[in-house]
Amino acid sequence: MTGYRDGVPCWVDLGTPDVGRAKDFYAALFGWDYVDTGEESGHYQLAILKGKTVGGIMEQQPDWPAQSAWMTYLWTDDADGTAQKILDAGGALLMEPMDVMDQGRMAIANDPAGAMFGLWQGRGHLGSGLANEPGAFTWNDNLSTDPLAAREFYGHVFGYEYEVVADPSDPSSEYAMIKVDGRPVGGIAGQPSYIPAGTPSYWNTYFSVDDADGAARKAEQGGGAVVVPAAPAPYGRQAVVRDDSGALMVLVASGEG
Protein backbone atom coordinates (compact mmCIF):
# COMPACT_ATOMS: atom_id res chain seq x y z
CA MET A 1 0.00 0.00 0.00
CA THR A 2 1.34 3.43 -0.97
CA GLY A 3 -1.64 5.66 -0.18
CA TYR A 4 -5.34 5.83 0.65
CA ARG A 5 -8.35 7.84 -0.48
CA ASP A 6 -10.59 9.89 1.80
CA GLY A 7 -12.73 7.69 4.04
CA VAL A 8 -10.85 4.44 3.37
CA PRO A 9 -9.71 2.43 6.41
CA CYS A 10 -5.95 2.94 6.49
CA TRP A 11 -4.74 1.83 9.93
CA VAL A 12 -5.73 -0.21 12.97
CA ASP A 13 -4.39 -0.20 16.49
CA LEU A 14 -5.08 -2.01 19.72
CA GLY A 15 -5.66 -0.31 23.06
CA THR A 16 -4.80 -2.79 25.80
CA PRO A 17 -3.89 -2.71 29.51
CA ASP A 18 -0.86 -5.00 29.01
CA VAL A 19 1.19 -4.07 25.94
CA GLY A 20 3.87 -6.69 26.52
CA ARG A 21 1.35 -9.51 26.73
CA ALA A 22 -0.43 -8.28 23.62
CA LYS A 23 2.83 -8.18 21.69
CA ASP A 24 3.48 -11.82 22.57
CA PHE A 25 -0.06 -12.85 21.61
CA TYR A 26 0.03 -11.24 18.15
CA ALA A 27 3.61 -12.29 17.46
CA ALA A 28 2.46 -15.90 17.94
CA LEU A 29 -0.76 -15.39 15.97
CA PHE A 30 0.46 -13.33 13.00
CA GLY A 31 4.27 -13.44 13.16
CA TRP A 32 4.57 -9.74 13.96
CA ASP A 33 7.79 -8.01 14.97
CA TYR A 34 7.71 -4.61 16.67
CA VAL A 35 9.36 -1.21 16.72
CA ASP A 36 9.05 0.83 19.92
CA THR A 37 8.54 4.46 18.86
CA GLY A 38 9.99 5.79 22.10
CA GLU A 39 9.07 7.77 25.17
CA GLU A 40 7.95 10.86 23.23
CA SER A 41 5.11 8.86 21.66
CA GLY A 42 4.22 6.88 24.78
CA HIS A 43 6.15 3.79 23.61
CA TYR A 44 3.57 3.16 20.89
CA GLN A 45 4.45 -0.18 19.31
CA LEU A 46 4.46 -0.46 15.51
CA ALA A 47 3.67 -3.99 14.33
CA ILE A 48 5.94 -5.05 11.45
CA LEU A 49 5.29 -7.78 8.88
CA LYS A 50 7.52 -8.38 5.87
CA GLY A 51 9.28 -5.12 6.65
CA LYS A 52 6.03 -3.10 6.49
CA THR A 53 4.01 -1.49 9.25
CA VAL A 54 0.62 -3.21 9.61
CA GLY A 55 -0.82 -1.90 12.89
CA GLY A 56 -0.10 -0.56 16.33
CA ILE A 57 -0.37 -1.56 19.98
CA MET A 58 -0.65 1.01 22.75
CA GLU A 59 -1.53 1.26 26.40
CA GLN A 60 -5.23 1.73 26.93
CA GLN A 61 -6.28 5.33 27.45
CA PRO A 62 -8.07 5.95 30.78
CA ASP A 63 -11.01 7.83 29.21
CA TRP A 64 -11.67 5.24 26.49
CA PRO A 65 -13.84 2.09 26.73
CA ALA A 66 -12.78 -0.22 29.56
CA GLN A 67 -12.41 -3.30 27.37
CA SER A 68 -9.44 -3.80 25.07
CA ALA A 69 -10.41 -3.07 21.49
CA TRP A 70 -9.10 -2.64 17.98
CA MET A 71 -9.75 0.79 16.50
CA THR A 72 -10.12 1.63 12.82
CA TYR A 73 -8.63 4.82 11.38
CA LEU A 74 -10.14 6.39 8.28
CA TRP A 75 -7.91 8.33 5.93
CA THR A 76 -8.51 12.02 5.44
CA ASP A 77 -6.67 14.61 3.38
CA ASP A 78 -7.82 17.29 5.85
CA ALA A 79 -8.18 16.20 9.48
CA ASP A 80 -9.46 19.58 10.66
CA GLY A 81 -12.05 19.90 7.92
CA THR A 82 -13.25 16.32 8.45
CA ALA A 83 -13.44 16.89 12.21
CA GLN A 84 -15.80 19.80 11.60
CA LYS A 85 -17.95 17.63 9.30
CA ILE A 86 -18.16 15.06 12.11
CA LEU A 87 -19.52 17.70 14.47
CA ASP A 88 -21.91 19.04 11.84
CA ALA A 89 -23.30 15.53 11.28
CA GLY A 90 -23.99 14.90 14.96
CA GLY A 91 -20.80 13.06 15.92
CA ALA A 92 -18.44 13.93 18.78
CA LEU A 93 -14.70 14.51 19.02
CA LEU A 94 -12.94 12.58 21.79
CA MET A 95 -9.60 13.98 20.69
CA GLU A 96 -9.31 17.21 18.67
CA PRO A 97 -7.05 17.13 15.59
CA MET A 98 -3.41 17.08 16.66
CA ASP A 99 -0.02 16.56 15.05
CA VAL A 100 1.81 13.32 15.74
CA MET A 101 5.36 14.59 15.37
CA ASP A 102 6.14 14.58 11.64
CA GLN A 103 4.16 11.41 11.00
CA GLY A 104 0.70 12.90 10.42
CA ARG A 105 -2.30 14.56 11.96
CA MET A 106 -4.97 12.60 13.82
CA ALA A 107 -8.26 12.89 15.68
CA ILE A 108 -10.51 10.43 17.55
CA ALA A 109 -14.29 10.60 17.20
CA ASN A 110 -17.56 8.90 18.01
CA ASP A 111 -20.31 8.57 15.43
CA PRO A 112 -23.89 9.35 16.60
CA ALA A 113 -24.48 5.68 17.50
CA GLY A 114 -21.36 5.65 19.70
CA ALA A 115 -18.81 3.83 17.50
CA MET A 116 -15.30 5.16 18.10
CA PHE A 117 -12.96 5.65 15.14
CA GLY A 118 -9.84 7.57 14.24
CA LEU A 119 -8.95 10.03 11.52
CA TRP A 120 -5.51 9.90 9.98
CA GLN A 121 -3.97 12.51 7.70
CA GLY A 122 -0.67 10.91 6.85
CA ARG A 123 2.65 12.64 6.27
CA GLY A 124 5.69 10.61 7.23
CA HIS A 125 3.45 7.65 8.04
CA LEU A 126 0.96 6.79 5.30
CA GLY A 127 -1.01 4.11 7.12
CA SER A 128 -0.58 0.37 6.80
CA GLY A 129 2.08 -0.54 4.27
CA LEU A 130 0.53 -3.98 3.77
CA ALA A 131 -3.10 -5.04 3.56
CA ASN A 132 -5.14 -8.02 2.36
CA GLU A 133 -2.29 -10.44 3.07
CA PRO A 134 -2.02 -12.96 5.94
CA GLY A 135 -1.17 -11.11 9.13
CA ALA A 136 -2.54 -7.75 7.94
CA PHE A 137 -6.01 -6.25 8.13
CA THR A 138 -8.23 -6.98 5.16
CA TRP A 139 -11.65 -5.45 5.95
CA ASN A 140 -13.40 -3.16 8.43
CA ASP A 141 -17.07 -2.70 9.14
CA ASN A 142 -19.21 -0.66 11.49
CA LEU A 143 -21.50 -2.90 13.53
CA SER A 144 -24.05 -0.40 14.72
CA THR A 145 -27.04 -0.22 17.02
CA ASP A 146 -28.49 2.20 14.44
CA PRO A 147 -27.09 1.28 11.01
CA LEU A 148 -29.36 3.64 9.08
CA ALA A 149 -28.16 6.61 11.14
CA ALA A 150 -24.57 5.42 10.70
CA ARG A 151 -24.97 5.29 6.94
CA GLU A 152 -26.35 8.84 6.90
CA PHE A 153 -23.53 10.10 9.15
CA TYR A 154 -20.62 8.59 7.21
CA GLY A 155 -22.24 9.55 3.92
CA HIS A 156 -22.22 13.19 5.08
CA VAL A 157 -18.68 13.10 6.46
CA PHE A 158 -16.93 11.10 3.73
CA GLY A 159 -19.38 11.06 0.82
CA TYR A 160 -19.74 7.28 1.00
CA GLU A 161 -21.91 5.51 -1.50
CA TYR A 162 -23.56 2.23 -0.50
CA GLU A 163 -24.51 -1.04 -2.11
CA VAL A 164 -27.08 -2.70 0.14
CA VAL A 165 -27.15 -6.50 0.19
CA ALA A 166 -28.47 -9.15 2.56
CA ASP A 167 -26.28 -9.52 5.65
CA PRO A 168 -24.47 -12.88 5.22
CA SER A 169 -24.82 -13.59 8.95
CA ASP A 170 -28.53 -12.75 8.96
CA PRO A 171 -30.33 -12.83 5.58
CA SER A 172 -33.30 -10.97 7.08
CA SER A 173 -31.17 -7.88 7.69
CA GLU A 174 -29.15 -5.55 5.47
CA TYR A 175 -25.43 -5.11 4.97
CA ALA A 176 -24.41 -1.81 3.39
CA MET A 177 -21.19 -2.15 1.41
CA ILE A 178 -19.26 1.13 1.61
CA LYS A 179 -17.94 2.28 -1.75
CA VAL A 180 -15.35 4.96 -2.47
CA ASP A 181 -14.84 5.82 -6.14
CA GLY A 182 -16.93 2.76 -6.97
CA ARG A 183 -14.73 0.33 -5.03
CA PRO A 184 -15.85 -1.56 -1.88
CA VAL A 185 -13.78 -0.48 1.14
CA GLY A 186 -15.87 -1.54 4.16
CA GLY A 187 -19.38 -2.03 5.46
CA ILE A 188 -22.10 -0.90 7.85
CA ALA A 189 -24.58 -3.32 9.40
CA GLY A 190 -26.59 -4.07 12.51
CA GLN A 191 -24.91 -6.11 15.21
CA PRO A 192 -24.87 -9.87 14.57
CA SER A 193 -26.35 -12.37 16.99
CA TYR A 194 -22.98 -13.28 18.56
CA ILE A 195 -22.65 -9.75 19.98
CA PRO A 196 -24.11 -9.58 23.52
CA ALA A 197 -27.16 -7.35 23.94
CA GLY A 198 -26.25 -3.86 25.10
CA THR A 199 -22.86 -3.81 23.34
CA PRO A 200 -22.15 -0.30 22.03
CA SER A 201 -21.62 0.25 18.30
CA TYR A 202 -18.05 -0.36 17.17
CA TRP A 203 -15.79 -0.70 14.14
CA ASN A 204 -14.84 -4.35 13.56
CA THR A 205 -11.44 -5.41 12.17
CA TYR A 206 -10.87 -8.45 9.94
CA PHE A 207 -7.37 -9.92 9.66
CA SER A 208 -6.31 -12.10 6.75
CA VAL A 209 -4.92 -15.54 7.62
CA ASP A 210 -3.85 -18.59 5.62
CA ASP A 211 -5.97 -21.00 7.65
CA ALA A 212 -8.98 -19.75 9.63
CA ASP A 213 -9.33 -22.94 11.70
CA GLY A 214 -5.63 -23.05 12.54
CA ALA A 215 -5.50 -19.33 13.38
CA ALA A 216 -8.51 -19.67 15.69
CA ARG A 217 -6.76 -22.53 17.50
CA LYS A 218 -3.62 -20.39 17.85
CA ALA A 219 -5.68 -17.57 19.34
CA GLU A 220 -7.18 -19.99 21.87
CA GLN A 221 -3.78 -21.50 22.69
CA GLY A 222 -2.47 -17.98 23.29
CA GLY A 223 -5.09 -17.33 25.94
CA GLY A 224 -7.81 -15.93 23.70
CA ALA A 225 -11.24 -17.36 23.00
CA VAL A 226 -13.18 -18.52 19.95
CA VAL A 227 -16.52 -16.66 19.83
CA VAL A 228 -17.74 -18.14 16.54
CA PRO A 229 -15.89 -21.21 15.17
CA ALA A 230 -14.49 -21.07 11.65
CA ALA A 231 -17.16 -21.53 9.00
CA PRO A 232 -17.72 -20.71 5.32
CA ALA A 233 -18.56 -17.07 4.56
CA PRO A 234 -19.16 -15.24 1.26
CA TYR A 235 -15.52 -14.14 0.95
CA GLY A 236 -13.71 -17.07 2.52
CA ARG A 237 -13.70 -19.06 5.73
CA GLN A 238 -13.81 -16.97 8.87
CA ALA A 239 -13.79 -17.22 12.66
CA VAL A 240 -14.63 -14.63 15.29
CA VAL A 241 -12.18 -14.57 18.20
CA ARG A 242 -11.14 -12.51 21.19
CA ASP A 243 -7.52 -11.99 22.13
CA ASP A 244 -6.26 -12.68 25.63
CA SER A 245 -7.38 -9.26 26.86
CA GLY A 246 -10.86 -9.47 25.31
CA ALA A 247 -10.41 -7.53 22.06
CA LEU A 248 -12.74 -8.86 19.37
CA MET A 249 -11.65 -9.48 15.75
CA VAL A 250 -12.43 -11.67 12.74
CA LEU A 251 -9.90 -14.02 11.13
CA VAL A 252 -10.63 -14.67 7.46
CA ALA A 253 -8.95 -16.97 4.96
CA SER A 254 -9.89 -15.83 1.47
CA GLY A 255 -10.53 -18.66 -0.94
CA GLU A 256 -11.21 -21.21 1.81
CA GLY A 257 -14.63 -22.84 1.91
C-alpha positions as CSV (number, residue, x, y, z in Angstrom):
1,M,0.0,0.0,0.0
2,T,1.3,3.4,-1.0
3,G,-1.6,5.7,-0.2
4,Y,-5.3,5.8,0.6
5,R,-8.3,7.8,-0.5
6,D,-10.6,9.9,1.8
7,G,-12.7,7.7,4.0
8,V,-10.9,4.4,3.4
9,P,-9.7,2.4,6.4
10,C,-5.9,2.9,6.5
11,W,-4.7,1.8,9.9
12,V,-5.7,-0.2,13.0
13,D,-4.4,-0.2,16.5
14,L,-5.1,-2.0,19.7
15,G,-5.7,-0.3,23.1
16,T,-4.8,-2.8,25.8
17,P,-3.9,-2.7,29.5
18,D,-0.9,-5.0,29.0
19,V,1.2,-4.1,25.9
20,G,3.9,-6.7,26.5
21,R,1.4,-9.5,26.7
22,A,-0.4,-8.3,23.6
23,K,2.8,-8.2,21.7
24,D,3.5,-11.8,22.6
25,F,-0.1,-12.8,21.6
26,Y,0.0,-11.2,18.1
27,A,3.6,-12.3,17.5
28,A,2.5,-15.9,17.9
29,L,-0.8,-15.4,16.0
30,F,0.5,-13.3,13.0
31,G,4.3,-13.4,13.2
32,W,4.6,-9.7,14.0
33,D,7.8,-8.0,15.0
34,Y,7.7,-4.6,16.7
35,V,9.4,-1.2,16.7
36,D,9.1,0.8,19.9
37,T,8.5,4.5,18.9
38,G,10.0,5.8,22.1
39,E,9.1,7.8,25.2
40,E,7.9,10.9,23.2
41,S,5.1,8.9,21.7
42,G,4.2,6.9,24.8
43,H,6.1,3.8,23.6
44,Y,3.6,3.2,20.9
45,Q,4.4,-0.2,19.3
46,L,4.5,-0.5,15.5
47,A,3.7,-4.0,14.3
48,I,5.9,-5.1,11.5
49,L,5.3,-7.8,8.9
50,K,7.5,-8.4,5.9
51,G,9.3,-5.1,6.6
52,K,6.0,-3.1,6.5
53,T,4.0,-1.5,9.3
54,V,0.6,-3.2,9.6
55,G,-0.8,-1.9,12.9
56,G,-0.1,-0.6,16.3
57,I,-0.4,-1.6,20.0
58,M,-0.6,1.0,22.8
59,E,-1.5,1.3,26.4
60,Q,-5.2,1.7,26.9
61,Q,-6.3,5.3,27.5
62,P,-8.1,5.9,30.8
63,D,-11.0,7.8,29.2
64,W,-11.7,5.2,26.5
65,P,-13.8,2.1,26.7
66,A,-12.8,-0.2,29.6
67,Q,-12.4,-3.3,27.4
68,S,-9.4,-3.8,25.1
69,A,-10.4,-3.1,21.5
70,W,-9.1,-2.6,18.0
71,M,-9.7,0.8,16.5
72,T,-10.1,1.6,12.8
73,Y,-8.6,4.8,11.4
74,L,-10.1,6.4,8.3
75,W,-7.9,8.3,5.9
76,T,-8.5,12.0,5.4
77,D,-6.7,14.6,3.4
78,D,-7.8,17.3,5.9
79,A,-8.2,16.2,9.5
80,D,-9.5,19.6,10.7
81,G,-12.0,19.9,7.9
82,T,-13.3,16.3,8.5
83,A,-13.4,16.9,12.2
84,Q,-15.8,19.8,11.6
85,K,-17.9,17.6,9.3
86,I,-18.2,15.1,12.1
87,L,-19.5,17.7,14.5
88,D,-21.9,19.0,11.8
89,A,-23.3,15.5,11.3
90,G,-24.0,14.9,15.0
91,G,-20.8,13.1,15.9
92,A,-18.4,13.9,18.8
93,L,-14.7,14.5,19.0
94,L,-12.9,12.6,21.8
95,M,-9.6,14.0,20.7
96,E,-9.3,17.2,18.7
97,P,-7.0,17.1,15.6
98,M,-3.4,17.1,16.7
99,D,0.0,16.6,15.0
100,V,1.8,13.3,15.7
101,M,5.4,14.6,15.4
102,D,6.1,14.6,11.6
103,Q,4.2,11.4,11.0
104,G,0.7,12.9,10.4
105,R,-2.3,14.6,12.0
106,M,-5.0,12.6,13.8
107,A,-8.3,12.9,15.7
108,I,-10.5,10.4,17.6
109,A,-14.3,10.6,17.2
110,N,-17.6,8.9,18.0
111,D,-20.3,8.6,15.4
112,P,-23.9,9.4,16.6
113,A,-24.5,5.7,17.5
114,G,-21.4,5.7,19.7
115,A,-18.8,3.8,17.5
116,M,-15.3,5.2,18.1
117,F,-13.0,5.7,15.1
118,G,-9.8,7.6,14.2
119,L,-9.0,10.0,11.5
120,W,-5.5,9.9,10.0
121,Q,-4.0,12.5,7.7
122,G,-0.7,10.9,6.9
123,R,2.6,12.6,6.3
124,G,5.7,10.6,7.2
125,H,3.5,7.7,8.0
126,L,1.0,6.8,5.3
127,G,-1.0,4.1,7.1
128,S,-0.6,0.4,6.8
129,G,2.1,-0.5,4.3
130,L,0.5,-4.0,3.8
131,A,-3.1,-5.0,3.6
132,N,-5.1,-8.0,2.4
133,E,-2.3,-10.4,3.1
134,P,-2.0,-13.0,5.9
135,G,-1.2,-11.1,9.1
136,A,-2.5,-7.7,7.9
137,F,-6.0,-6.3,8.1
138,T,-8.2,-7.0,5.2
139,W,-11.7,-5.5,6.0
140,N,-13.4,-3.2,8.4
141,D,-17.1,-2.7,9.1
142,N,-19.2,-0.7,11.5
143,L,-21.5,-2.9,13.5
144,S,-24.1,-0.4,14.7
145,T,-27.0,-0.2,17.0
146,D,-28.5,2.2,14.4
147,P,-27.1,1.3,11.0
148,L,-29.4,3.6,9.1
149,A,-28.2,6.6,11.1
150,A,-24.6,5.4,10.7
151,R,-25.0,5.3,6.9
152,E,-26.3,8.8,6.9
153,F,-23.5,10.1,9.2
154,Y,-20.6,8.6,7.2
155,G,-22.2,9.6,3.9
156,H,-22.2,13.2,5.1
157,V,-18.7,13.1,6.5
158,F,-16.9,11.1,3.7
159,G,-19.4,11.1,0.8
160,Y,-19.7,7.3,1.0
161,E,-21.9,5.5,-1.5
162,Y,-23.6,2.2,-0.5
163,E,-24.5,-1.0,-2.1
164,V,-27.1,-2.7,0.1
165,V,-27.2,-6.5,0.2
166,A,-28.5,-9.1,2.6
167,D,-26.3,-9.5,5.7
168,P,-24.5,-12.9,5.2
169,S,-24.8,-13.6,8.9
170,D,-28.5,-12.8,9.0
171,P,-30.3,-12.8,5.6
172,S,-33.3,-11.0,7.1
173,S,-31.2,-7.9,7.7
174,E,-29.1,-5.6,5.5
175,Y,-25.4,-5.1,5.0
176,A,-24.4,-1.8,3.4
177,M,-21.2,-2.2,1.4
178,I,-19.3,1.1,1.6
179,K,-17.9,2.3,-1.7
180,V,-15.4,5.0,-2.5
181,D,-14.8,5.8,-6.1
182,G,-16.9,2.8,-7.0
183,R,-14.7,0.3,-5.0
184,P,-15.9,-1.6,-1.9
185,V,-13.8,-0.5,1.1
186,G,-15.9,-1.5,4.2
187,G,-19.4,-2.0,5.5
188,I,-22.1,-0.9,7.9
189,A,-24.6,-3.3,9.4
190,G,-26.6,-4.1,12.5
191,Q,-24.9,-6.1,15.2
192,P,-24.9,-9.9,14.6
193,S,-26.3,-12.4,17.0
194,Y,-23.0,-13.3,18.6
195,I,-22.7,-9.8,20.0
196,P,-24.1,-9.6,23.5
197,A,-27.2,-7.4,23.9
198,G,-26.2,-3.9,25.1
199,T,-22.9,-3.8,23.3
200,P,-22.2,-0.3,22.0
201,S,-21.6,0.2,18.3
202,Y,-18.0,-0.4,17.2
203,W,-15.8,-0.7,14.1
204,N,-14.8,-4.3,13.6
205,T,-11.4,-5.4,12.2
206,Y,-10.9,-8.5,9.9
207,F,-7.4,-9.9,9.7
208,S,-6.3,-12.1,6.8
209,V,-4.9,-15.5,7.6
210,D,-3.8,-18.6,5.6
211,D,-6.0,-21.0,7.7
212,A,-9.0,-19.8,9.6
213,D,-9.3,-22.9,11.7
214,G,-5.6,-23.0,12.5
215,A,-5.5,-19.3,13.4
216,A,-8.5,-19.7,15.7
217,R,-6.8,-22.5,17.5
218,K,-3.6,-20.4,17.9
219,A,-5.7,-17.6,19.3
220,E,-7.2,-20.0,21.9
221,Q,-3.8,-21.5,22.7
222,G,-2.5,-18.0,23.3
223,G,-5.1,-17.3,25.9
224,G,-7.8,-15.9,23.7
225,A,-11.2,-17.4,23.0
226,V,-13.2,-18.5,20.0
227,V,-16.5,-16.7,19.8
228,V,-17.7,-18.1,16.5
229,P,-15.9,-21.2,15.2
230,A,-14.5,-21.1,11.6
231,A,-17.2,-21.5,9.0
232,P,-17.7,-20.7,5.3
233,A,-18.6,-17.1,4.6
234,P,-19.2,-15.2,1.3
235,Y,-15.5,-14.1,1.0
236,G,-13.7,-17.1,2.5
237,R,-13.7,-19.1,5.7
238,Q,-13.8,-17.0,8.9
239,A,-13.8,-17.2,12.7
240,V,-14.6,-14.6,15.3
241,V,-12.2,-14.6,18.2
242,R,-11.1,-12.5,21.2
243,D,-7.5,-12.0,22.1
244,D,-6.3,-12.7,25.6
245,S,-7.4,-9.3,26.9
246,G,-10.9,-9.5,25.3
247,A,-10.4,-7.5,22.1
248,L,-12.7,-8.9,19.4
249,M,-11.7,-9.5,15.8
250,V,-12.4,-11.7,12.7
251,L,-9.9,-14.0,11.1
252,V,-10.6,-14.7,7.5
253,A,-9.0,-17.0,5.0
254,S,-9.9,-15.8,1.5
255,G,-10.5,-18.7,-0.9
256,E,-11.2,-21.2,1.8
257,G,-14.6,-22.8,1.9
